[in-house]
């Protein structure tokens, strides 16, 4: 009930006139918007618009029917177990006063628009059993949803933002380390790559902007919970821009754009609300890299031995 009340308040704030929203934004001593605190992006709005849905938003009276469609498609995709999983939210995301049917706002149909190379890249997500490197990086406890861009992931919905005049730190619940952004250091001009990419930041009036590129060649995708596509591709030439625009003291509009002409027919643009919360962040002690990963590979070797015995005529 409390979560639903907070969501309702957030809806009102997101649809408030710009002038009213500006009046209630807290500010730091240097005049920047104060976005420190704990935030959540819990929502049942899926990344891509559900199959068969052509509208970008629904009315409050249509919300439950849309949620039913979303959850049915999640069940069909076998990526959601209502008996053991905590739902990703209590309702649809509300932005500009509208109940959104997808986080994708461009392309306008709420779907990924990939080139053939982009489709092939997305299919390259590691899923083999030859050795540790053949498994996804999240199973290896290397990286997950705490790097650019932020996505709705079951069990990883909460953020902590710490802000000073020199740095801004964003820590998303999960295995990834905090993203630490120096605000006064010159932008790095190196050419190295990493799992998190290389970021530069700036304040654009009251909006905090993060631009990230320099991803590894073997970093092929960003996974996402929900029905429809399980994520989107990225590559060494992908550029991701994120905007954190405070709407009020308790709501931030989080927007990101993914650009890579080799992978996307049109740039991917996503919008999600971040709502202030009192929920504490908990340690995500990723153990798959030293326990479950070994068990997975041992199981694969056992399956190979069993198949060899079945195929042995002796």
C-alpha angles and dihedrals in degrees: 000000000000091000090050091050091051090049091051091051089048090052091055091048094049090053095045120116114268093244093054092046092053091053093062100044112116116226137207124235090267092055099254121132109272105231097162119133140059122316139181135204095195109155141139092220105114126228093246126030112267118259111272094020114116102171124087094213141018135207122255090256090055096046099092093048090052091048089052090054091048094049093046090054091048090054091049090051089054092226096112131057111192090194096060108016129083109230116252092239148333100257148352122300114263118211124166087001093300130118101233122218093200139019088225110089097170127072085048093229090065094242136113115262106205133174117230087261090052092051091050091047092052090051090055093078104136111257105151133116102215092107144321093293090058092065126081116274092243090060088052091052091239104116142340139151098338094083131075119338113025114229138185105264124172109253094011105078105122134087137192117204121194118187135189133159089265105036144024118203126195119190117184117198107258140065098307121101118245117278106240115198119192109212101195103035116100114258114270112251099191125124100222122123133215143175088264097040125224117291137200122189141195142166112249099195101296097345123093110219126199122188117191133183136139100087123172119264090237092051097097108165153003112236123217135191120240143050124318121028113013091221142314135271128257132182143181091283097047117121120200123193120191128192126196106192116178112223095181139334090289106034134061123185106223114200131172138182126202116201128186118132091200091060106025129053087203129013113269114238122187132182128195133163121239111208124197113248140180090217111124122231115242129209114265100212098193107204102165091096093063105025117016095037092057091047091050092053092044089053090052091051090049090051090051092051091049091050090049091053092049091051094047108102090202 
